[in-house]
Amino acid sequence: MFDKEKQKLFIGSDHAGFDEKAILHKWLEEKGFNVVDLGCFNADGCDYPDIAREVSEKVLEVEGAFGVLLCGTGIGMAMAANKLKGIRAVDATDESMAVKAREHNDANVLAMGARMLDVAKMKEILGKFVETEFSGEERHQRRVDKVEALRDVK
């Protein structure tokens, strides 16, 4: 099991998820997580791919780190984050998706939609995501390796 105080979480949002990001950031810190906010820093319009890249790059730099991305639906953030080799982002809409994404797919970035979910549901999903470990089972690792290998296909 991981140590919350050592677990690094990088969080980011576009303008659509700005308010929810602030709430989740505070909630995670109250739970003892080490959280770094990478933007956006106001409710003005911004481009979600820029934030997805910032968060994903930090996740790749810090071993064992997780990313949390918020936009209107979570779809754009997940799509953008998944462009980076080594990132396995999921747009989870319930707790079971978050658990399976961690257990089976070793997901390291959670995307959520601020226009799709209320903050209470986001907390439930995020809580499950950060508390669930990758199973490490051979069949799941083999599949994760195959997914990563797809990044080299042109």
PyMOL commands that set and color helices and strands:
alter all, ss='L'
color gray80, all
select helices_A, chain A and resi 15-30+48-61+75-81+95-105+119-131+138-150
alter helices_A, ss='H'
color red, helices_A
select strands_A, chain A and resi 8-13+34-37+66-71+89-91+109-113
alter strands_A, ss='S'
color yellow, strands_A
deselect
rebuild
show_as cartoon
